[in-house]
Amino acid sequence: MTEFPTMRVDRSRSQSVEPLGSKPKFWFRDGERRLLFKAEDRGTGEDWAEVVACHLCQRIGLPHVEYELAAEYDGDQYIRPGVVCENMAPKPLVLVLGNQLLLAVDPQYPQAQRFKVRQHTVEAVSDIVARLLPPADDWMQGVPDGIESALDVFAGYVMLDAWIANVDRHHENWAALWDGNHLRLAPTFDHGAALARNLRDSEREERLTTRDRNRTVLAFAERGRSAFYATTQDARPLELREAFRAFAQKTPGPAQVWLDRLRAVNRDEIWGILEKIPADRMSEACKRFTMELLLTNQRRLLEGDRPT
């Protein structure tokens, strides 16, 4: 088994600091490519979560930003782990975040508030996304037949969230790309909060072996909540699976296409991805728990009625 490669990034190559987000980041050049290095200096697993999510997106055909494992150096001195990704909005493209899109149609939208935004409803977001063009052809290469509109694609993003337990699809973690004439849905990005990456191995082992129904992997999966609300009056956002079902009602045929893609992913394929993460990034217990979490969420998404 060959591990995923780790790119060596020398901090002297840093060209500019990226202000968005909470993690240390900087842009640098690698030949013709302009790359973003995102440090993982808190030991919470955001680096491997990004890479695993990236390969799961690739497997089901979702337009996504490519992430690679990386390590920052100062000369010969190792500094910290992280990931790198390419710039998805090279000039003349402009990245327009979800909160900016929502503010454009609702002047009262709380764009500066990142979490617990009750105005971030399924209805408001689907209305905005339905006005966008789908991602550009380069991003749509692996998309299955039957996926045509931006909303069709976005339903796949929300299914991904429910599969990988991504609780961080807030209004700065989805976006559009402006080319001067048109707004197109951006590929999915920033999955570092997914896959329960910040659990301790002791809790992972407990949840894998417990007989307490309230402490199982299933119980953990059922508690995951999205950043989408059903209405502005709701006190809590929708559970991850319910968020997907709500978006699926807006575009039921394409939602079923995504579910069919998910159904075709087998245990060996998932484990094959997890196995390629180096042991110093992702422990054996972490890999086994992540495997069970993905299989559990896959089963939960596939059970029940078809989207209508």
C-alpha positions as CSV (number, residue, x, y, z in Angstrom):
1,M,0.0,0.0,0.0
2,T,1.4,3.4,-1.1
3,E,0.7,6.3,1.1
4,F,-0.6,9.7,-0.2
5,P,2.5,11.9,-0.9
6,T,3.3,14.8,1.4
7,M,4.4,18.0,-0.3
8,R,7.3,19.8,1.3
9,V,6.5,23.6,1.6
10,D,9.3,26.0,2.5
11,R,7.9,29.0,4.4
12,S,10.4,31.3,2.5
13,R,8.2,30.8,-0.6
14,S,5.3,32.5,1.1
15,Q,3.9,35.3,-1.1
16,S,0.9,36.5,0.9
17,V,-1.1,35.6,4.0
18,E,-4.7,34.4,3.5
19,P,-7.0,36.2,6.0
20,L,-10.1,34.1,5.6
21,G,-10.7,31.4,8.2
22,S,-9.2,30.7,11.6
23,K,-6.1,28.7,10.7
24,P,-2.6,30.0,9.6
25,K,-2.5,30.1,5.8
26,F,-0.3,31.5,3.1
27,W,-0.1,31.5,-0.7
28,F,3.0,30.3,-2.6
29,R,4.1,29.3,-6.1
30,D,4.9,25.8,-7.2
31,G,5.9,26.2,-10.8
32,E,2.8,27.4,-12.7
33,R,0.5,26.6,-9.8
34,R,-0.5,29.1,-7.1
35,L,-1.2,27.0,-4.0
36,L,-2.6,27.7,-0.5
37,F,-0.9,26.1,2.5
38,K,-3.3,25.6,5.4
39,A,-1.5,24.7,8.7
40,E,-2.7,22.1,11.0
41,D,-0.9,23.1,14.2
42,R,-3.7,22.2,16.7
43,G,-3.5,18.5,16.3
44,T,-7.2,18.2,15.5
45,G,-6.9,16.2,12.2
46,E,-8.2,18.9,9.8
47,D,-5.4,17.9,7.4
48,W,-6.3,14.3,6.9
49,A,-10.0,15.1,7.0
50,E,-9.6,17.5,4.0
51,V,-7.7,14.8,2.1
52,V,-10.1,12.0,2.8
53,A,-13.1,14.2,1.9
54,C,-11.4,15.2,-1.3
55,H,-11.0,11.5,-2.4
56,L,-14.6,10.7,-1.4
57,C,-15.8,13.6,-3.6
58,Q,-13.7,12.2,-6.4
59,R,-15.2,8.8,-6.0
60,I,-18.8,10.0,-6.4
61,G,-18.1,12.7,-9.0
62,L,-18.7,15.9,-7.0
63,P,-17.0,19.1,-8.2
64,H,-14.4,19.7,-5.5
65,V,-11.2,21.5,-4.7
66,E,-8.2,19.1,-4.6
67,Y,-6.3,18.8,-1.3
68,E,-2.9,17.3,-0.8
69,L,-1.0,16.5,2.5
70,A,1.8,19.0,3.1
71,A,4.5,19.8,5.7
72,E,5.9,23.3,6.3
73,Y,9.7,23.7,6.7
74,D,12.0,26.6,7.5
75,G,15.0,25.5,5.6
76,D,15.8,22.0,6.9
77,Q,13.7,22.5,10.1
78,Y,10.3,20.9,10.2
79,I,7.6,23.3,11.4
80,R,4.2,21.8,11.2
81,P,1.8,19.6,9.1
82,G,-0.9,20.9,6.9
83,V,-2.5,20.6,3.4
84,V,-2.2,22.5,0.2
85,C,-4.8,23.3,-2.5
86,E,-4.9,25.3,-5.7
87,N,-6.5,28.6,-6.1
88,M,-10.1,28.0,-7.3
89,A,-10.5,31.6,-8.3
90,P,-7.5,32.7,-10.3
91,K,-7.8,36.1,-11.9
92,P,-10.0,37.3,-13.5
93,L,-12.4,35.1,-11.5
94,V,-13.7,36.4,-8.2
95,L,-14.9,34.3,-5.3
96,V,-18.3,35.4,-4.0
97,L,-19.1,33.8,-0.6
98,G,-22.6,32.6,0.3
99,N,-23.1,35.3,2.9
100,Q,-22.4,37.9,0.2
101,L,-24.9,36.3,-2.2
102,L,-27.6,36.2,0.5
103,L,-26.9,39.8,1.5
104,A,-27.5,40.9,-2.1
105,V,-31.1,39.8,-1.9
106,D,-31.7,40.5,1.8
107,P,-30.2,43.7,3.1
108,Q,-30.9,42.6,6.6
109,Y,-29.0,39.3,6.3
110,P,-26.4,39.0,9.1
111,Q,-23.4,38.4,6.9
112,A,-20.8,38.9,9.7
113,Q,-22.4,36.2,11.9
114,R,-20.9,32.9,11.0
115,F,-22.7,30.4,13.2
116,K,-26.3,29.9,14.3
117,V,-27.6,32.1,11.5
118,R,-31.3,31.4,11.4
119,Q,-31.7,33.2,8.1
120,H,-29.5,30.5,6.6
121,T,-32.5,28.5,5.6
122,V,-32.9,25.8,3.0
123,E,-35.4,28.0,1.2
124,A,-33.1,31.1,1.1
125,V,-30.0,29.1,0.1
126,S,-31.8,27.0,-2.6
127,D,-33.4,30.2,-4.0
128,I,-29.9,31.7,-4.4
129,V,-28.2,28.6,-5.8
130,A,-31.1,28.1,-8.3
131,R,-30.1,31.4,-9.9
132,L,-26.5,30.4,-10.4
133,L,-25.0,28.6,-13.4
134,P,-23.5,25.2,-12.6
135,P,-19.7,24.9,-12.1
136,A,-17.5,25.4,-15.1
137,D,-16.8,22.4,-17.4
138,D,-13.4,21.8,-15.8
139,W,-15.1,21.1,-12.5
140,M,-17.9,19.0,-13.9
141,Q,-15.7,16.3,-15.5
142,G,-16.8,13.4,-13.2
143,V,-20.3,14.5,-12.5
144,P,-22.9,11.8,-13.3
145,D,-25.5,12.0,-16.0
146,G,-28.7,13.7,-14.8
147,I,-26.9,16.4,-12.8
148,E,-27.3,19.7,-14.8
149,S,-28.2,22.7,-12.7
150,A,-26.3,24.4,-9.9
151,L,-29.0,23.3,-7.5
152,D,-28.6,19.7,-8.7
153,V,-24.9,19.9,-7.8
154,F,-25.5,21.7,-4.5
155,A,-27.8,18.8,-3.4
156,G,-24.7,16.6,-3.8
157,Y,-22.7,18.9,-1.5
158,V,-25.3,18.6,1.2
159,M,-25.4,14.8,0.7
160,L,-21.6,14.8,1.1
161,D,-22.0,16.7,4.4
162,A,-24.4,14.1,5.7
163,W,-22.0,11.3,4.6
164,I,-18.8,12.7,6.1
165,A,-20.5,14.4,9.1
166,N,-19.5,17.9,8.0
167,V,-21.2,20.3,10.4
168,D,-19.4,23.4,8.9
169,R,-21.3,24.2,5.7
170,H,-21.9,27.8,7.0
171,H,-22.4,30.7,4.6
172,E,-18.7,31.2,4.1
173,N,-18.2,27.6,3.2
174,W,-20.1,27.6,-0.1
175,A,-19.7,30.2,-2.8
176,A,-20.0,31.2,-6.4
177,L,-17.4,32.3,-9.0
178,W,-17.9,35.5,-10.9
179,D,-16.2,35.7,-14.3
180,G,-17.3,39.3,-15.1
181,N,-20.5,38.1,-16.8
182,H,-21.9,35.1,-14.9
183,L,-22.1,33.7,-11.5
184,R,-21.3,30.0,-11.3
185,L,-21.5,27.7,-8.3
186,A,-18.0,27.1,-6.9
187,P,-16.8,23.5,-6.3
188,T,-17.2,22.2,-2.7
189,F,-14.3,23.2,-0.4
190,D,-13.2,23.4,3.2
191,H,-14.1,20.0,4.8
192,G,-11.6,20.2,7.6
193,A,-14.4,20.0,10.3
194,A,-15.7,16.7,9.0
195,L,-15.3,13.1,9.9
196,A,-15.2,13.7,13.7
197,R,-11.6,14.5,13.2
198,N,-11.1,16.1,16.7
199,L,-12.2,13.1,18.8
200,R,-9.7,11.4,21.0
201,D,-8.7,7.9,20.2
202,S,-10.0,6.8,23.6
203,E,-13.5,8.0,22.7
204,R,-13.3,6.4,19.3
205,E,-12.4,3.0,20.8
206,E,-15.2,3.3,23.4
207,R,-17.8,4.1,20.7
208,L,-16.6,1.2,18.5
209,T,-16.9,-1.3,21.4
210,T,-19.6,0.0,23.8
211,R,-22.9,-1.7,24.5
212,D,-24.4,1.6,25.6
213,R,-26.7,2.6,22.8
214,N,-26.2,6.3,23.6
215,R,-22.5,6.0,23.1
216,T,-22.3,4.1,19.8
217,V,-21.1,5.4,16.4
218,L,-24.7,5.5,15.3
219,A,-25.7,7.6,18.3
220,F,-22.8,10.0,17.5
221,A,-23.9,10.2,13.8
222,E,-27.5,10.9,14.7
223,R,-26.5,14.0,16.6
224,G,-24.7,15.8,13.8
225,R,-26.3,19.0,12.7
226,S,-25.9,21.1,9.6
227,A,-25.7,24.9,9.3
228,F,-29.1,25.0,7.5
229,Y,-32.4,25.9,9.2
230,A,-35.8,24.8,8.1
231,T,-37.3,28.2,9.1
232,T,-36.1,31.4,10.7
233,Q,-38.1,30.6,13.8
234,D,-36.4,27.3,14.5
235,A,-34.0,27.3,17.5
236,R,-31.7,24.6,16.0
237,P,-30.5,23.8,12.6
238,L,-31.5,20.7,10.7
239,E,-29.8,17.4,11.4
240,L,-27.4,16.6,8.6
241,R,-29.5,13.9,7.0
242,E,-32.7,16.0,7.2
243,A,-30.9,18.9,5.6
244,F,-30.1,16.7,2.6
245,R,-33.7,15.5,2.4
246,A,-34.9,19.1,2.5
247,F,-32.6,20.0,-0.5
248,A,-33.6,16.8,-2.2
249,Q,-37.2,17.9,-2.2
250,K,-36.1,20.9,-4.3
251,T,-34.5,18.6,-7.0
252,P,-35.6,15.0,-6.3
253,G,-34.4,13.3,-9.5
254,P,-30.8,14.6,-9.3
255,A,-30.8,13.9,-5.5
256,Q,-31.6,10.2,-6.4
257,V,-28.6,10.2,-8.8
258,W,-26.3,11.2,-6.0
259,L,-27.8,8.6,-3.7
260,D,-27.2,6.0,-6.4
261,R,-23.5,7.1,-6.7
262,L,-23.2,6.8,-2.9
263,R,-24.8,3.3,-2.9
264,A,-22.1,2.2,-5.4
265,V,-19.2,3.0,-2.9
266,N,-18.1,-0.1,-1.1
267,R,-16.3,-0.8,2.1
268,D,-13.0,-1.7,0.4
269,E,-12.9,1.6,-1.5
270,I,-13.4,3.6,1.6
271,W,-10.7,1.6,3.5
272,G,-8.4,2.0,0.6
273,I,-8.5,5.8,1.0
274,L,-8.1,5.7,4.8
275,E,-5.1,3.3,4.5
276,K,-3.2,5.8,2.4
277,I,-3.2,8.5,5.2
278,P,0.2,8.2,7.0
279,A,0.1,6.8,10.5
280,D,1.6,9.9,12.0
281,R,-1.5,11.8,10.8
282,M,-4.2,9.3,11.4
283,S,-4.0,6.5,13.9
284,E,-5.3,3.0,13.4
285,A,-8.1,3.6,15.9
286,C,-9.0,6.8,14.0
287,K,-9.1,5.0,10.7
288,R,-11.4,2.3,12.1
289,F,-13.7,4.8,13.7
290,T,-13.8,6.9,10.5
291,M,-14.6,3.8,8.5
292,E,-17.5,2.9,10.7
293,L,-18.8,6.5,10.7
294,L,-18.8,6.7,6.9
295,L,-20.5,3.3,6.6
296,T,-23.1,4.3,9.2
297,N,-23.9,7.5,7.5
298,Q,-24.0,5.8,4.1
299,R,-26.6,3.4,5.5
300,R,-28.6,6.2,7.1
301,L,-28.8,8.2,3.9
302,L,-29.8,5.2,1.8
303,E,-32.5,3.9,4.1
304,G,-36.1,5.1,3.8
305,D,-38.1,6.6,0.9
306,R,-36.6,7.9,-2.3
307,P,-36.6,11.7,-2.6
308,T,-39.9,13.1,-3.7
